[in-house]
Amino acid sequence: MSKNILVIGGTRFIGRLLVQRLLRAGHRVTIATRGYVPDPFGERIARIRVDRRNELAMRAVAKAGPFDIVYDQMCYSPLDAAIAVRTFAGQVGRYVMTSTVDAYRVLGVDAAGKRGPLAEDALGIEAQAIDAGYPWHDPRRATECYVSGKVQAEAYLVRDGSLPLVTPRLGHVLGGPEDFTGRLAHYVELARAGATLQYANDKAAVSFTTAHAAADFLFWTGMQDFLGPVNAACDGALSASQLYARVGEVLETPVRTRRAASPVEPGRLSPFDLPGPMVLDTSRAKALGYAFGHTDEWLDHAIRQHDLAFV
């Protein structure tokens, strides 16, 4: 049955792939973006040019509904969440706010740098503090407040309770040349330069997924009827040092790693270098009927796509 669907942020990376899947399934799709990035969808979709952080403009978006599903790819703070509530409460059948494995960073690790698989309720989202006075929309703070912003956005939506909310917490996305984050490319370039990778904890495995797998999961999530947080990642987590070793194997280039002499800020040594594991427990999604793939199925190809010699 065709649904009327709004995607907030549907022109880049995962959002664009999600829109493709929605159209392929025969749904009516409206995308709401600032209009800075062109899309390939032509007359198959409706477009609304809007600043996600402008509440009056967002209320105009809601008037294009009612929507069966809203996919919010651009909710980065409790201020964004508050706008969502005031805009869509009572106007939408299902609200899917894309979250991240990074939300679990607020939990910390033990003295040995250990942490078990992260189930959804480990975060205790209802108990997370909300700081409405923080300058969330200051672009100079966008990187430093990403994790806390996502956590507090979730917390605000859960406490308010007026939206039929689902919060997929996606593993770190690794992709080919379309991956604008440059995180996998960092390891490929390091290997080609013959550099030594320093790491904080070689046991600190991280959950990964691909942009296509993330879009598949978001599409599936929207069509279900469960609510609440749900983890999504491929099986086969890897630490930064293990990922670098894999890059070396694929590129047939010897690589060297070395443990850092002293503790450093997470992510300072390389993009996925962490003081402790961040492995998502995906048993809830699996119990609901979703089947995840394994990193072994796609990682080597993704690495080759970032290798200049291969390209």
C-alpha positions in Angstrom: 0.0 0.0 0.0 1.4 3.4 -1.0 2.4 5.7 1.8 2.9 9.5 1.9 6.4 9.9 3.2 8.5 12.9 4.1 12.3 12.7 4.2 14.1 15.5 6.0 17.5 15.5 4.3 17.2 13.3 1.3 19.8 14.4 -1.2 23.1 13.1 0.2 24.6 9.7 1.0 22.2 7.6 3.1 19.2 9.9 2.6 19.4 9.7 -1.2 19.7 5.9 -1.1 16.6 5.8 1.2 14.6 7.9 -1.2 15.6 5.6 -4.0 14.2 2.6 -2.1 11.0 4.4 -1.2 10.3 5.3 -4.8 11.1 1.8 -6.0 8.5 0.5 -3.5 5.9 2.8 -5.0 5.6 5.4 -2.2 4.9 9.1 -2.6 7.9 11.0 -1.4 8.6 14.6 -0.4 12.1 15.7 0.5 12.7 18.7 2.7 16.2 20.2 2.4 18.0 23.5 2.1 18.3 22.9 -1.6 22.0 23.2 -1.8 22.6 19.7 -3.2 20.8 18.6 -6.4 19.0 15.3 -6.5 18.5 12.8 -9.4 14.8 12.2 -8.8 13.2 14.6 -11.2 9.4 14.7 -11.2 9.1 11.5 -9.2 9.2 13.4 -5.9 8.0 16.7 -4.3 10.5 19.1 -2.9 10.3 21.7 -0.2 13.2 24.0 0.4 13.5 24.6 4.1 16.0 25.3 6.9 15.5 22.4 9.4 16.1 24.8 12.2 13.5 27.4 11.2 10.3 26.4 13.0 8.0 28.6 11.0 9.4 27.1 7.8 9.0 23.6 9.2 5.4 24.2 10.1 4.9 25.0 6.4 6.4 21.6 5.6 3.9 19.9 7.8 1.0 21.5 5.9 2.1 19.4 2.9 1.0 16.3 4.9 -0.4 14.5 6.7 2.5 12.1 6.4 2.4 8.4 7.2 6.1 8.4 7.9 8.6 11.1 8.5 12.3 10.2 8.2 14.3 12.8 10.1 17.9 12.6 9.0 18.8 16.1 10.3 17.8 16.0 14.0 21.1 17.0 15.7 20.1 18.6 19.0 17.2 19.0 21.5 16.3 22.3 19.8 15.8 20.4 16.6 13.8 17.8 18.5 11.6 20.5 20.0 10.8 21.8 16.6 9.9 18.3 15.4 7.5 17.9 18.3 5.8 21.3 17.8 5.6 20.7 14.1 4.5 17.0 13.7 2.8 16.0 16.9 -0.5 14.5 15.9 0.3 14.9 12.2 2.4 11.8 11.5 1.9 8.1 11.7 5.5 7.2 12.4 8.6 9.3 13.1 12.0 7.8 12.4 14.8 9.8 13.8 18.2 8.5 12.6 20.6 8.2 15.5 24.1 6.7 15.8 26.3 4.3 17.6 28.2 7.3 18.8 25.3 8.0 21.3 26.8 5.2 23.5 30.0 7.2 23.9 28.5 8.9 26.9 28.6 5.6 28.8 32.4 5.5 29.2 34.5 2.4 29.8 35.9 0.6 32.8 39.5 1.0 34.0 40.6 -1.8 31.7 39.1 -0.2 28.6 36.4 -2.8 28.4 32.7 -2.5 27.6 30.2 -5.3 26.7 27.9 -5.3 23.6 25.7 -2.3 23.7 22.0 -3.1 23.9 19.4 -0.3 23.4 18.5 0.1 27.0 22.1 0.5 28.1 21.9 4.2 27.2 19.1 4.9 29.6 17.9 7.7 27.3 15.1 8.9 29.6 17.7 9.8 32.3 20.0 11.8 30.0 20.3 15.5 30.9 19.0 18.0 28.4 20.7 21.4 28.1 18.4 23.7 26.2 20.6 26.7 26.8 23.6 25.4 24.9 24.4 27.1 21.6 23.5 24.0 19.6 23.1 25.9 16.3 26.5 27.6 16.4 28.3 26.1 13.4 31.7 26.4 15.1 30.5 23.8 17.6 29.0 21.3 15.2 31.7 18.7 15.7 32.2 19.0 19.4 28.5 18.7 20.2 27.6 16.0 17.7 27.4 13.1 20.2 25.7 15.0 23.0 23.4 16.6 20.5 22.2 13.3 19.2 21.7 11.9 22.7 19.8 14.9 23.9 17.6 15.0 20.8 16.6 11.4 21.5 16.1 12.2 25.2 13.8 15.2 24.3 11.7 13.2 21.9 11.3 10.3 24.3 10.4 12.4 27.3 7.9 14.4 25.3 6.2 11.3 24.1 3.9 12.9 21.5 5.5 11.4 18.4 5.3 7.7 17.4 9.1 7.5 17.7 11.6 5.1 16.4 15.4 5.8 16.7 17.6 3.6 14.7 21.1 3.8 16.1 23.4 3.0 13.1 26.9 1.6 13.2 29.6 3.7 11.7 29.1 3.9 8.0 31.9 3.0 5.6 31.4 3.5 1.9 33.1 4.1 -1.4 34.0 7.4 -3.1 30.6 8.8 -2.2 31.5 8.6 1.5 32.2 12.3 2.2 33.4 11.6 5.8 36.8 10.4 4.6 37.2 8.0 7.5 38.0 4.9 5.6 40.0 6.9 3.1 42.2 8.0 6.0 43.4 4.4 6.6 43.9 3.7 2.9 46.0 6.9 2.5 48.0 6.1 5.7 48.8 2.6 4.3 49.9 3.9 0.9 52.2 6.4 2.7 53.8 3.6 4.7 52.9 5.3 8.0 52.6 3.7 11.4 49.1 3.7 12.9 49.0 4.6 16.6 46.1 3.2 18.6 44.8 3.5 22.1 43.3 0.0 22.6 43.7 -2.8 20.0 40.6 -4.5 21.5 38.3 -1.5 21.1 36.2 -3.0 18.3 33.6 -0.8 16.6 30.4 -1.7 14.7 30.2 -0.8 11.0 27.7 -0.8 8.2 27.5 0.5 4.7 25.4 3.4 3.3 23.3 0.9 1.3 22.8 -1.4 4.3 21.9 1.7 6.4 19.3 2.8 3.8 17.9 -0.7 3.6 17.5 -0.8 7.4 15.8 2.6 7.5 13.4 1.6 4.8 12.5 -1.6 6.6 12.1 0.3 10.0 9.7 2.7 8.5 7.4 0.0 7.3 7.2 -1.8 10.6 5.1 -0.9 13.7 7.5 -1.2 16.6 8.7 1.8 18.5 11.7 2.9 20.5 15.5 2.7 19.9 16.9 -0.1 17.7 20.5 -0.9 16.9 21.7 -1.6 13.3 25.1 -2.7 12.2 26.7 -5.5 10.3 28.2 -8.4 12.2 32.0 -8.4 12.4 33.2 -5.4 14.4 36.8 -4.2 14.0 39.1 -2.1 16.1 41.1 0.7 14.4 44.3 -1.4 14.4 42.3 -4.4 13.0 40.8 -2.2 10.3 44.3 -0.9 9.3 45.6 -4.5 9.2 42.7 -5.3 6.8 43.6 -2.4 4.6 47.2 -3.6 4.4 46.0 -7.1 3.4 43.7 -5.9 0.7 46.3 -3.5 -0.8 49.1 -6.0 -0.3 51.0 -3.4 1.5 52.9 -4.0 4.8 51.4 -1.9 7.6 52.7 -1.2 11.1 50.8 -0.3 14.3 52.0 0.9 17.7 50.1 1.5 20.9 50.1 5.1 22.0 52.4 5.8 25.0 49.8 7.7 26.9 46.0 8.1 26.9 44.6 10.5 24.2 41.3 12.0 23.3 39.1 9.4 21.5 39.4 9.7 17.8 42.5 11.8 17.9 44.9 9.1 16.6 42.6 8.0 13.8 38.8 8.2 13.1 37.7 4.9 14.7 40.3 4.9 17.5 38.5 4.6 20.8 39.4 3.8 24.5 37.0 0.9 24.6 34.8 -1.2 22.4 31.6 0.1 20.8 29.9 -3.0 19.5 26.2 -2.8 19.0 24.0 -5.6 20.2 21.6 -6.0 17.3 19.5 -8.8 18.9 16.4 -6.6 19.0 16.3 -6.0 15.3 17.1 -9.6 14.6 14.2 -10.7 16.9 11.9 -8.4 14.9 12.9 -10.2 11.7 15.8 -8.2 10.3 18.9 -10.0 8.9 22.2 -8.2 8.9 25.1 -9.0 6.7 28.8 -9.3 7.8 31.7 -6.8 7.2 33.6 -9.6 5.3 31.0 -9.3 2.5 31.8 -5.8 1.5 34.8 -4.3 3.4 37.5 -5.4 0.9 35.7 -3.8 -2.0 35.1 -0.6 -0.1 38.8 -0.4 0.7 39.7 -0.9 -3.0 37.4 1.9 -4.0 39.4 4.3 -1.9 42.7 3.2 -3.2 43.9 5.7 -5.9 45.9 3.0 -7.7 42.7 0.9 -8.0 40.6 3.9 -9.1 
